Every structure is written in structure tokens, then in C-alpha cells.
Amino acid sequence: MPRLRRLSADALFVTLPRTLNGVSAVVVNLWAVQHLEPGAYGVFAFCSACLLLFDGLVCSALDLGVMRRDASQRQGTRGFTPVERSAIAMKALVAAVCICAALLFGEYVGWIAFERHGGRWLFTLAALGGGGLLVLHSIQVHFQVTQRFRNYGGVELAHTLARLALVAAAVMTGMVSPLTMLAAYALAPALVSAAFARWFWRQRGAQPWFDDREVRSLASFAGTALLSLGLGAIIARLDLFFLGFLSAPAEMGIYGAALIVALIPEFLGFYLAPVLTPRIGLYLEQRKMSHLMWRCQLVLGVAYVVLLLGGLLLVAPLMAMVLPPEYAASINVVQVLLPGTLTGLFLFPLTFNFVLLTSPRTLIVIDCLTLPLLVIGYAVMARQGGALGVAWATCIYKITKAIVVQAIAAHGARQADRCGSAQTDAGPGTRAATGSSAPQGAW
């Protein structure tokens, strides 16, 4: 019972703020849709996808690397461990490189993707927003590894409110544009991180930011993790990228508006992941992983069916109420996307993270084998079918991958129960990653 009560409290402190974050993201995008024509909204959707990709690629590798080694260095202290300090320094370096690249090449890329000027400032704001998220997630990861989920949720809530307030200010002043929306996305994490500036400095202690040994260890682990999660993150954004380069900005806007609704089930899966992931190590040690997976996937499977049927029945009337007439084509796109995006609710809370922590190279193999086929599918569909064609390619890919990953996870859980091994392909010490919730930046 004490363990159940603690699990319930952790779930509340993590999932409630993150759910509010997801709801606010939907609200923000709906505001943008109401005030931007499809072409302009397509520009914002493309740039915000770049921001999220940057955040996901860097945080997915480095934050998981922090969790992998932090437990062995913690020893009762609540300050930053050497691996945390090194990860923060590495993030700052990567952010600086990306900002410089946006300043140098953003105009050229923007002209290719949007056929208009202003790409330099759009991509620079996206890079600044990504850099702010890296710092913000470092603060949250520290609260995760020290099991202070109340503080974790507070940071999440503060970021949500800051972003919502900045976008609301743009809406009320009539200054809604891709540039002002991205400025709000860049300022929100910067403001919240600035509020933690004194705390950040105290947690550092007297140690240097760079520790050669930790940097080498992080770089080594991040290589495998980046391939595992990075390929998946890139694949998740290929739909908008192919629409951007092979179709009209208006098609990006139609598709982006559809994603507002279609990705809600995936958000729910993301929010549950930080609560279930820490329990993987415990159930592996007790040889009960199959039991945990069977119970969780049964509940999630029922939720998939119920939400799919309800979504297909309700999505058309609901979207017709909230979307302007010029976005009417988005309704068909959502109906095509929904069966695929619902697999995120089924896969991410437990199955994906189990495979990631016990056999990350498996995910690399899956992504490497499917990526060429997906690229061909997107290239053909983006040219011939626009937003609807890309939606069909996305749906087929997500369902196929979910079936394959679930089958691999079920086999791995049975094998772990028989052998009693909690070792992972990522190397010694990976079990420490299961002692806290999954890194937000990975999802």
C-alpha cells in the first residue's frame, strides 16, 4: 500500500502538469489556426517541428545518459553530480552550434521550404527555443533523479503558463504571426530557467562544468541512445519535412492543423511513461516483467479500441466547430491519422521504454530497415496526395511499427523472467536509469 500511494502521488505530480501542458499546446495551436491562413500556419508548424526535433534529439540521449550514471554518484547529495554538470555543458555547446547554423543558413532553408524570406529569424528563434528547453529539462531531470516529483511538476506548470501567457498576449494585441508565435516558444523556457538561476548556481557547487571522464562516458552512451531515439525523432517529423520541401505551405498548414487533434493520444502515452519507466528495473529483478506488461497492455489495448471508435465518430463534428472553413480538409486527414497515432498511447507508457532500456540496438535496426521505405512513401505521397497522402503513409508506418515493437517486447519480457537478467545493451549501470522517470526530452 505505501508503494501504491507513492506511485499514485508521483503519477499525479507528473501527469497533471504534463496534461495541462498538452492541453495548452492544443489551445495555442488552435489560436494560431484561427488567426493564420493555412500557408502561414504551415510555416509555424514546420519551424516548431524543428524546435521539438532539436530538443528531442539532444535531451533524449544526454538525459538518459545522466540517469544511467547518476545513482552511482548521488550518495545522498542533492546538488548536481559530475554527470549532470557535464551533460549541461554539452547541451550548451550543442545549442550554441545550432543557433549559429540558423543564423548562417536559415534564410536559404526557409526560401526552399516556404518560398519566402525571413527564414533566418524563424529558425534562429526555433534554435533559441530549443536551447531554452535543454536548460529547462536539465532542471527537471535533476528533480527526477532526486525523486522530487512535486518540483518537477512545478517547473512543467510554470513553463506551460509562461508560454500560454505569451501567446495570449500576441493574440490579444493582434500580432499573431509565425515569428511572434516562435518568439513566445523561445521566451517561455528562458523566463522559467532564469527564475532558477540562483538555484542552478548553488546546485553546481565548486566543481567544473566539464569532467573529461563523464564527457567521454556520456558521448559513448549518447551515440547509441541518439541512434535509437534520434532516428525515431527524425522519422516522427519526416511527414512535415517532406510536405515542406515537396508540397505547398498550405498543405503543411492543413496537415499541421490535423496533428493538433490526432497527436492527443500520443501525448497521453508520453505523460504516463515517466511513471511506469522507473518500475521496469524492479520488475526485471523480481522476474515479473511479463506480468506487468500483460496487465498494462491489456488496459491500454481496451483504451485504444474505445478511443478509436469514439474518435472516428466525433472528430468530424468537433473539428467542424473549432476550425475555420479553409481548414475543412484537415478533418479527413485526422480520420486517417487517428488509428496510427493511437498506437502511441498503447506503446509509449511501457513497451517502448522497456525495449529502449533492455535492447536499444533493436530500435535502431527497426528504424534503419523502415526508414528507406518511409522516405519513398513520403516522397511519393507528398507530391501526389499532399496532406492526405502523407497521412496514409504515417498511419501505416505507425501501426506496423507498433506491432513489431510489441512482439519484440513481449518476447524480451518472457526471456528476462526466465533468465532473471536486467542487463541492457547500453552497458553497465543502465539499470540506474530505471530508478527515475523517463527523460521528458526523449518524448
Residue pairs with C-beta under 8 A, 6 or more apart in sequence:
7 275
7 279
9 149
10 149
10 275
10 437
11 272
11 275
13 149
13 150
13 152
13 153
14 149
14 152
14 153
14 271
14 274
14 275
14 437
15 271
15 272
15 275
16 153
17 152
17 153
17 154
17 156
17 157
17 160
18 153
18 156
18 267
18 270
18 271
18 274
18 440
19 267
19 268
19 271
20 156
20 157
20 160
21 156
21 157
21 159
21 160
22 264
22 267
22 268
22 271
24 160
24 163
24 164
25 267
26 260
26 261
26 264
27 164
28 163
28 164
28 167
28 181
29 256
29 257
29 260
30 260
30 322
31 167
31 168
31 171
31 176
32 41
32 44
32 167
32 176
32 181
33 41
33 257
33 260
33 323
33 324
33 327
34 324
35 171
35 176
36 44
36 176
36 177
36 178
36 253
37 250
37 253
37 326
38 249
38 250
38 251
38 252
38 253
38 254
38 257
38 326
38 327
39 248
39 249
39 250
39 252
39 253
40 177
40 178
40 249
40 253
41 178
41 252
41 253
41 256
41 257
42 114
42 243
42 244
42 248
42 249
42 250
42 251
42 252
42 253
42 254
42 255
42 256
43 114
43 116
43 122
43 178
43 249
43 252
44 178
44 181
44 182
44 256
45 240
45 252
45 253
45 255
45 256
45 259
46 113
46 114
46 240
46 241
46 244
46 252
46 256
47 122
47 123
47 125
47 126
47 178
47 182
48 126
48 181
48 182
48 185
49 237
49 240
49 241
50 123
50 126
50 130
50 237
51 126
51 127
51 129
51 130
51 133
51 182
51 185
52 237
53 233
53 234
53 236
53 237
54 98
54 126
54 127
54 130
55 130
55 133
55 134
55 137
55 441
56 229
56 233
56 441
56 442
56 443
57 226
57 229
57 230
57 233
57 234
58 91
58 94
58 95
58 130
58 134
58 441
59 91
59 133
59 134
59 137
59 439
59 440
59 441
59 442
60 225
60 226
60 229
60 230
60 233
60 439
60 441
60 442
60 443
61 221
61 222
61 223
61 225
61 226
61 229
61 230
62 87
62 90
62 91
62 218
62 222
62 441
63 87
63 137
63 138
63 141
63 439
63 440
63 441
63 442
64 221
64 225
64 229
64 433
64 438
64 439
64 442
65 83
65 87
65 217
65 218
65 221
65 222
65 225
66 81
66 83
66 84
66 87
66 141
66 145
66 218
66 439
67 141
67 144
67 145
67 432
67 433
67 435
67 436
67 439
68 221
68 426
68 427
68 429
68 430
68 432
68 433
69 81
69 83
69 214
69 217
69 429
69 432
70 81
70 83
70 84
70 145
70 432
70 436
71 145
71 432
71 435
72 429
72 432
73 81
73 82
73 83
74 81
74 145
74 146
78 146
78 203
79 202
79 203
79 204
79 205
80 88
80 142
80 203
80 204
80 205
80 207
82 207
82 211
82 213
82 214
83 211
83 214
83 217
83 218
84 138
84 141
84 142
84 145
85 204
85 207
85 208
85 209
85 210
85 211
85 214
86 209
86 210
86 211
86 214
86 215
86 218
87 138
87 218
88 135
88 138
88 209
89 209
89 210
89 215
90 215
90 218
90 219
91 131
91 134
91 135
91 138
92 131
92 134
92 135
94 134
95 127
95 130
95 131
95 134
96 131
98 127
98 130
98 131
99 124
99 127
99 128
99 131
101 127
102 120
102 123
102 124
102 126
102 127
103 120
103 124
106 119
106 120
106 121
106 122
106 123
106 124
107 117
107 118
107 119
107 120
108 119
109 119
109 123
110 116
110 117
110 118
110 119
110 120
110 122
110 123
111 117
111 119
112 245
113 119
113 244
113 245
114 244
114 249
115 249
118 179
121 179
122 178
122 179
122 182
125 179
125 182
125 183
125 185
125 186
126 182
126 185
126 186
128 186
128 190
129 182
129 185
129 186
129 188
129 189
132 186
132 187
132 188
132 189
132 190
132 193
133 189
133 441
134 441
135 189
135 193
136 155
136 159
136 189
136 192
136 193
137 439
137 440
137 441
139 155
139 193
139 196
139 200
140 152
140 155
140 156
140 440
141 439
141 440
142 203
143 149
143 151
143 152
143 155
144 152
144 274
144 436
144 437
144 439
145 435
145 436
147 436
149 437
152 437
155 192
155 196
158 192
158 195
159 188
159 189
159 192
162 187
162 188
162 189
162 191
162 192
163 184
163 185
163 188
166 183
166 184
166 187
166 188
167 181
167 184
169 184
170 176
170 180
170 181
170 184
193 200
221 426
221 427
224 360
224 361
224 364
224 425
224 426
225 360
225 426
227 360
227 364
228 356
228 360
228 361
228 363
228 364
228 367
229 356
229 363
229 442
231 363
231 364
231 367
231 368
231 371
232 363
232 367
235 367
235 370
235 371
235 374
235 397
238 374
238 375
238 378
239 255
239 378
239 390
239 391
239 393
239 394
240 252
240 255
240 256
242 378
242 379
242 382
242 390
243 251
243 252
243 255
243 382
243 386
243 387
243 390
244 252
246 379
246 382
246 383
247 382
247 383
247 386
247 387
248 386
251 382
251 386
251 387
252 387
253 327
254 327
254 329
254 330
254 333
254 386
254 387
255 330
255 333
255 387
255 390
255 391
257 323
257 327
257 330
258 330
258 331
258 333
258 334
258 337
258 387
258 391
259 337
261 315
261 318
261 319
261 334
262 333
262 334
262 337
262 338
262 341
263 341
263 344
264 341
265 307
265 338
265 341
265 342
265 344
265 345
266 341
266 344
266 345
266 348
267 344
268 344
268 345
269 344
269 345
269 346
269 347
269 348
269 349
270 344
270 348
270 443
272 348
272 349
273 348
273 349
273 350
273 352
273 353
273 437
273 438
273 443
274 437
274 438
274 440
275 349
275 437
276 296
276 349
276 350
276 353
277 350
277 353
277 357
277 434
277 437
277 438
278 434
278 435
278 436
278 437
279 292
279 434
280 289
280 292
280 350
280 353
280 354
280 357
280 358
280 434
281 357
281 422
281 431
281 433
281 434
281 435
282 434
283 289
283 291
283 292
284 358
284 416
284 421
284 422
284 431
284 434
285 420
285 422
287 416
287 417
287 418
287 420
288 417
289 354
289 413
289 416
289 417
290 410
290 413
290 414
290 417
292 350
292 413
293 350
293 351
293 354
293 409
293 410
293 413
296 349
296 350
297 346
297 350
297 351
297 406
300 345
300 346
300 349
300 350
301 346
303 345
303 346
304 342
304 343
304 345
304 346
307 342
307 345
308 338
308 339
308 342
311 338
311 342
312 335
312 338
315 331
315 334
315 335
315 338
316 331
316 335
319 330
319 331
319 334
320 328
320 331
323 330
323 331
329 387
329 388
330 387
332 388
333 387
333 388
333 391
336 388
336 391
336 392
336 395
337 391
337 394
337 395
338 395
339 395
339 399
340 394
340 395
340 396
340 397
340 398
340 399
341 395
341 398
343 398
343 399
343 401
343 402
344 398
346 402
346 406
347 402
347 405
347 406
348 443
351 405
351 406
351 409
352 405
353 438
354 409
354 412
354 413
355 362
355 363
355 405
355 408
355 409
355 412
356 363
357 424
357 426
357 430
357 433
357 434
358 412
358 416
358 422
358 423
358 424
358 425
359 408
359 412
359 424
359 425
360 424
360 425
360 426
361 425
362 408
363 405
366 401
366 404
366 405
370 397
370 400
370 401
374 393
374 397
377 393
377 396
377 397
378 390
378 393
380 389
381 389
381 390
381 392
381 393
382 389
382 390
385 392
416 422
422 431
423 430
423 431
424 430
424 431
